[in-house]
Amino acid sequence: MKSKHRQRRLRESASTFSGPASRPAISHPGRPRLVRCLAKRLAGFKGRRILAAVSGGADSTAMLLALTEIAQELQISITVAHLNHGIRGRAADADEKWVRALAERLGLPCIARKVSLRNSKLRGRGESLEMAARRVRYDFLARAARQVRASCIVTAHTADDQAETVLMMLARGCGAAGLAGIPAESSVNGARILRPLLDVSRAEVVQYLKLRGAQWREDSTNRDTKLARNRVRHCVLPFLAANLNPNIAEALRRVAAVARENEEWMDSIASRMLKSRLESDGALNVSGFSRLHPAAKKRVLRLWLRHHGLLSEKTGFNLMERLDRFASSERGSATVKLPDGAALERRYQSIRVAGPGENSAQSASPQPTPLKIAGLTRLEKLGLMVTARIQPGIVKDRKIRPGMYPARASLNIRAAGLPIVVRTWRRGDRMTPLGFRGSRKLQDIFVDAKVPAPERLNIPVFECLGEIVWIPGYSIAAGWEVTDPSSNALQLEVARTAGPSSCAAQECC
C-alpha cells in the first residue's frame, strides 16, 4: 500500500513545479538536454532502484527533479541521500531540513545523516578537511546504497565541474590520467557511482530549474575564493573565457573526454603487460624492464601499485620517475620507500612490497582466496584455515588483536550469497568498524592495536564486493552485523593449521 502511495506521489511530483502538462518522449529534442542526458545514461537501469546524492544545491536539485520526470518511463525507483558534514553549522542543518522536505514533497524516501568533521576521529592522520569530507561522503553513500539495495548512486557533477578539475590538475603538472578529470563512472566500497551530467553545463542546470519553477540552496562557502576550486571557478575560468576562448569550459570538457578514451586504451595494453610480468606471489618481474618505453614502464608500475593498494594522491611525477629508475636498474638488490611508509624491495629481477624490517619471504603475499561457503578454506601461506557455516546465532567473540587466533565472527546472512575473498591487507585499505561513525585506515587500526609492523602484511582480511567486512581478532564492518540471533547467519572461524607453517605464518605467532 505504501509503495502504491509513493508511486502516486511520484506521478504527482511531475506537476509539483511548473512545466508542460504533457511531455514528449524522453529522447525527443523538445525535452531539456539535461533530461535527455540523464535518461540516456540510466537507460540500462530500467526497473531498478537509484540512490540520488542530493546536497540541495542547484546541480543536485535539478538532477533529482529530472529523475522524477523520467522515473515512470524508465520504471526506476528513487531514494534520496543527504550528508550533513556539520561544517557550516546552522546553514548545513537548514540544507538538510530543506532536502528532507523536498524528498517528502516528491514522495521519495530520504536517508540523511549528520556527522561532525571537526571531530578528529573521522579524519585520518594528515588528512585535510576537504579530503575527509569527500571520503566520508562516499562512505555514507556506499552504505546507504547497500541499505536500500540500490543498483547505483548518481551524483550531479557537471561539465563546469569537469572543466575546473582539468584546469586544476593541469596547473599541478598532471599526466594524462589527471587530464581525464572526473570519470563518468567509478566505484567506492563496492558501490557503483554514475555521474550522468558531465556533459551538461551549469547554465543548462539553472535554465532547467527556472523552467520547473524550482528553488535551490546556496552554499556560502562556494563564494570563498580562498579555496582553490572557487578561485578557478570565479576568477581563472572567467578570465580565460574573456581573453582566450569564450567556450573554454567546453574545450576543457573535450580534453577530458579524449584523455579518458586514451587512458582506457593505454591501460588495457598496460594491463596485459602487467599480467605477463606478475609473479604468483604478487611480485613484479622487471627482467628487461629498462628496454620498455618510458610511458609503458610508468603505466605498468602505476597499475602494479594500484594492484597492491599503494596508489595514492601522493604518487606524483617525481615519485614515478624515481620508481622508473629503481625498476630499470641493473643493481642486484635495492629498496625504495613510498610516502605512506611502505617500501618496495628489489631482489635481482623481482620487486616486492615490504614493510619496515621485512625480508622478501615475509612480504610475499598470497593471492586472494575465494571463501568456500559453507566449508573449509585453507590459507597455506599464512598457516591458517577458515571454517564457514550457515547457522543461527551471534558470536560474541572478544576483541583480541589482529593476528591472534582463533578468531570468530557472525555476518549477516546476505553475505552467504555474495562472493567473499580472503586476502592480506594492502596499504590504503579502509573499513568502517561496527560502532564507528566513519571509516578508518587499516594501518591506523594496526597501530592502535600495537600490531608489530612485520606482522601486518600477513594478517588476513575478508572482502566482499570491494568492501572489507571483517578483520579477524578485531571487528566486523558496520552494516554486516546480525540483528536476530534466531535467524541464519554466516558463522566464520579462523584458526591456525595443525601442521608446520610457512615463514610468513611463523611471523604471526
Sequence and secondary structure as in RCSB ss.txt:
>XXXX:A:sequence
MKSKHRQRRLRESASTFSGPASRPAISHPGRPRLVRCLAKRLAGFKGRRILAAVSGGADSTAMLLALTEIAQELQ
ISITVAHLNHGIRGRAADADEKWVRALAERLGLPCIARKVSLRNSKLRGRGESLEMAARRVRYDFLARAARQVRA
SCIVTAHTADDQAETVLMMLARGCGAAGLAGIPAESSVNGARILRPLLDVSRAEVVQYLKLRGAQWREDSTNRDT
KLARNRVRHCVLPFLAANLNPNIAEALRRVAAVARENEEWMDSIASRMLKSRLESDGALNVSGFSRLHPAAKKRV
LRLWLRHHGLLSEKTGFNLMERLDRFASSERGSATVKLPDGAALERRYQSIRVAGPGENSAQSASPQPTPLKIAG
LTRLEKLGLMVTARIQPGIVKDRKIRPGMYPARASLNIRAAGLPIVVRTWRRGDRMTPLGFRGSRKLQDIFVDAK
VPAPERLNIPVFECLGEIVWIPGYSIAAGWEVTDPSSNALQLEVARTAGPSSCAAQECC
>XXXX:A:secstr
 HHHHHHHHHHHHTTTS   SS   TTSTTS HHHHHHHHHHGGGTTSEEEEE  SSHHHHHHHHHHHHHHHHHT
 EEEEEEEE SSSTHHHHHHHHHHHHHHHHTT  EEEEE  TTSGGGS TT  HHHHHHHHHHHHHHHHHHHHT 
SEEE    HHHHHHHHHHHHHTT  HHHHT S SEEEETTEEEE TTTTS HHHHHHHHHHHT      GGGG T
TSHHHHIIIIIHHHHHHHT TTHHHHHHHHHHHHHHHHHHHHHHHHHHHHHHB TTS EE TTGGGS HHHHHHH
HHHHHHHTT   TT  HHHHHHHHHHHH   SEEEEE TTS EEEEETTEEEEE TT  HHHH     EE  SSE
EEEEGGGTEEEEEEEEE         TT SSEEEEE GGGGGS EEEEE  TT EE BTT SS EEHHHHHHHTT
  HHHHTT EEEEETTEEEEETTTEEBTT     TTSEEEEEEEEE SS   HHHHHT 
